Amino acid sequence: MPLQTFSGNNRFYYKLMAYHYSDKTLPTVIVIGGGFAGLEFVKKLNNTPFRVILIDKRNYHTFQPLLYQVASAGLSADSIGFPYRKKIGPFPNIAFRMAEVERIDPAEKQVITSVGTMQYDHLVIATGTTTNYFGNANLEKWGMPLKTISDALNMRSDILQEFEKSIVTETLEDKESSLNFVIVGGGPTGVELAGALAEIKRNVLPSDYTEIDRALMKVVLIEAADRLLSAMRPASSKAAQKYLEKLGVEVKLNTIVKDYDGHKEELLLADGSILKSDNIIWTAGVKGKNIPGLPESAYGRGGRYLIHRTNAIQDVTDIYALGDIALVQGDTQFPNGHPQ
Ligand SMILES: Cc1cc2nc3c(=O)[nH]c(=O)nc-3n(C[C@H](O)[C@H](O)[C@H](O)COP(=O)(O)OP(=O)(O)OC[C@H]3O[C@@H](n4cnc5c(N)ncnc54)[C@H](O)[C@@H]3O)c2cc1C
């Protein structure tokens, strides 16, 4: 049965029947990626006449909107990571495989993974996005991203280590470099993180780090556009900027970062000026986390898959994309595809 013709009207009938993953006569649906998109989709396939395999390289779902809380030590990592087996374990027709998908072979209808090759009848790609450094190797090497729980834990560790370092370093310049947190990218992640760091300065330093001169800690938020949160309404941008500035965040709009020298701890801006900082947090962009194997014509802007309104990827058969990796075509309201 093609996925397109399976509608909610059939759901009641299918509920009366028990389908099992071990039944190899059922069509196999492989879903790559258990983020918001992949996981919700898989849950909808519970007790339907499909044999479903959810593949993710991690064995837990990450609640990305709260990563900044883990990074700023407000939440523990296990508050935002949820094991897939707890979520889908009870569903008899759905199996989970922890594996990294390395390649897709559309001609053979196979996915090649770190734990072997799997055959599909229908393939759903929901691999989300990854941090985009726009080809700058220095920023990729030294900049801190915030896309995964590991990123958040690394960032948290780095922030706390810099606080400790600032106490024992001798020169004022080194202290300032340790306590200067520069966030590049004024989208939702950058804005949330800037606010959280400013709150640390305001609430945590005076109680837990009495040896640090609070005035030395700076939070700078850099944005290339002329406003923060450029995908939202201008009124929201204004309100966010006002709120952050009230918290003590220095917001720099119309500012482009050119490069970073991690040895000298210097961030070079397009106007030639330099910011001294040992902490560059990079939230300036994402690109599609696509998997090799599909024809060039299947990809659109930002490495995302071009899909039709049924979520079928252009120029391939029985392969669909969901979530951030999908670039919807044919919606006149969004001629460049839906925003991520
Ligand atoms: C810090 C942060 C804050 C955010 N805050 C908000 C917010 O407040 N509100 C909001 O609406 N959105 C927010 N977002 C965006 C939101 O989290 C994404 O839109 C959403 O997670 C996209 O879901 P997805 O399922 O497409 O991809 P993802 O959630 O990224 O999931 C992709 C999954 O695919 C897996 N995967 C990738 N490649 C492979 C491979 N080759 N093999 C196996 N598995 C693979 C990954 O492990 C991951 O589990 C935020 C994002 C971030 C990073």
The ligand as a Tripos MOL2 file, in Angstrom:
@<TRIPOS>MOLECULE
LIG
   53    58     1     0     0
SMALL
NO_CHARGES

@<TRIPOS>ATOM
      1 C1         19.1570   24.9310   20.6010 C.3       1 LIG1
      2 C2         17.8800   24.7890   19.8050 C.ar      1 LIG1
      3 C3         16.7110   25.3900   20.2590 C.ar      1 LIG1
      4 C4         15.5280   25.2720   19.5350 C.ar      1 LIG1
      5 N1         14.3910   25.8580   20.0150 N.ar      1 LIG1
      6 C5         13.2260   25.7200   19.3410 C.ar      1 LIG1
      7 C6         12.0030   26.2680   19.8330 C.ar      1 LIG1
      8 O1         11.9900   26.8830   20.9010 O.2       1 LIG1
      9 N2         10.8760   26.0970   19.1080 N.ar      1 LIG1
     10 C7         10.8770   25.3990   17.9170 C.ar      1 LIG1
     11 O2          9.8250   25.2610   17.2820 O.2       1 LIG1
     12 N3         12.0140   24.8570   17.4340 N.ar      1 LIG1
     13 C8         13.1730   25.0000   18.1080 C.ar      1 LIG1
     14 N4         14.3250   24.4530   17.6080 N.ar      1 LIG1
     15 C9         14.2630   23.7550   16.3230 C.3       1 LIG1
     16 C10        13.7070   22.3500   16.5020 C.3       1 LIG1
     17 O3         14.3990   21.6890   17.5360 O.3       1 LIG1
     18 C11        13.8650   21.6350   15.1730 C.3       1 LIG1
     19 O4         13.0420   22.3090   14.2450 O.3       1 LIG1
     20 C12        13.4540   20.1790   15.2810 C.3       1 LIG1
     21 O5         14.2620   19.4940   16.2090 O.3       1 LIG1
     22 C13        13.5760   19.5200   13.9180 C.3       1 LIG1
     23 O6         13.1210   18.2140   14.0410 O.3       1 LIG1
     24 P1         13.5950   17.1050   13.0240 P.3       1 LIG1
     25 O7         12.8930   15.8620   13.4490 O.co2     1 LIG1
     26 O8         13.4400   17.5720   11.6360 O.co2     1 LIG1
     27 O9         15.1810   16.9440   13.2500 O.3       1 LIG1
     28 P2         16.0150   16.6760   14.5750 P.3       1 LIG1
     29 O10        15.2250   16.9590   15.7920 O.co2     1 LIG1
     30 O11        17.3040   17.3880   14.3890 O.co2     1 LIG1
     31 O12        16.2610   15.1030   14.5570 O.3       1 LIG1
     32 C14        17.0990   14.4860   13.6220 C.3       1 LIG1
     33 C15        17.4640   13.1010   14.1460 C.3       1 LIG1
     34 O13        18.1280   12.4040   13.1000 O.3       1 LIG1
     35 C16        19.2210   11.6790   13.6240 C.3       1 LIG1
     36 N5         20.1720   11.5050   12.5230 N.ar      1 LIG1
     37 C17        20.7060   12.4790   11.7410 C.ar      1 LIG1
     38 N6         21.5020   11.9350   10.7970 N.ar      1 LIG1
     39 C18        21.4570   10.5880   10.9790 C.ar      1 LIG1
     40 C19        22.0600    9.4880   10.3060 C.ar      1 LIG1
     41 N7         22.8520    9.6490    9.2400 N.pl3     1 LIG1
     42 N8         21.8080    8.2420   10.7680 N.ar      1 LIG1
     43 C20        20.9920    8.0540   11.8400 C.ar      1 LIG1
     44 N9         20.3840    9.0650   12.4970 N.ar      1 LIG1
     45 C21        20.6090   10.3130   12.0780 C.ar      1 LIG1
     46 C22        19.7420   12.5550   14.7570 C.3       1 LIG1
     47 O14        20.4480   11.7880   15.7060 O.3       1 LIG1
     48 C23        18.4260   13.1340   15.3220 C.3       1 LIG1
     49 O15        17.9230   12.3370   16.3640 O.3       1 LIG1
     50 C24        15.5180   24.5470   18.3170 C.ar      1 LIG1
     51 C25        16.6880   23.9390   17.8620 C.ar      1 LIG1
     52 C26        17.8650   24.0550   18.5910 C.ar      1 LIG1
     53 C27        19.1260   23.3940   18.0920 C.3       1 LIG1
@<TRIPOS>BOND
     1     1     2 1
     2     2     3 ar
     3     2    52 ar
     4     3     4 ar
     5     4     5 ar
     6     4    50 ar
     7     5     6 ar
     8     6     7 ar
     9     6    13 1
    10     7     8 2
    11     7     9 ar
    12     9    10 ar
    13    10    11 2
    14    10    12 ar
    15    12    13 ar
    16    13    14 ar
    17    14    15 1
    18    14    50 ar
    19    15    16 1
    20    16    17 1
    21    16    18 1
    22    18    19 1
    23    18    20 1
    24    20    21 1
    25    20    22 1
    26    22    23 1
    27    23    24 1
    28    24    25 2
    29    24    26 1
    30    24    27 1
    31    27    28 1
    32    28    29 2
    33    28    30 1
    34    28    31 1
    35    31    32 1
    36    32    33 1
    37    33    34 1
    38    33    48 1
    39    34    35 1
    40    35    36 1
    41    35    46 1
    42    36    37 ar
    43    36    45 ar
    44    37    38 ar
    45    38    39 ar
    46    39    40 ar
    47    39    45 ar
    48    40    41 1
    49    40    42 ar
    50    42    43 ar
    51    43    44 ar
    52    44    45 ar
    53    46    47 1
    54    46    48 1
    55    48    49 1
    56    50    51 ar
    57    51    52 ar
    58    52    53 1
@<TRIPOS>SUBSTRUCTURE
     1 LIG1         1 GROUP 0 **** ****
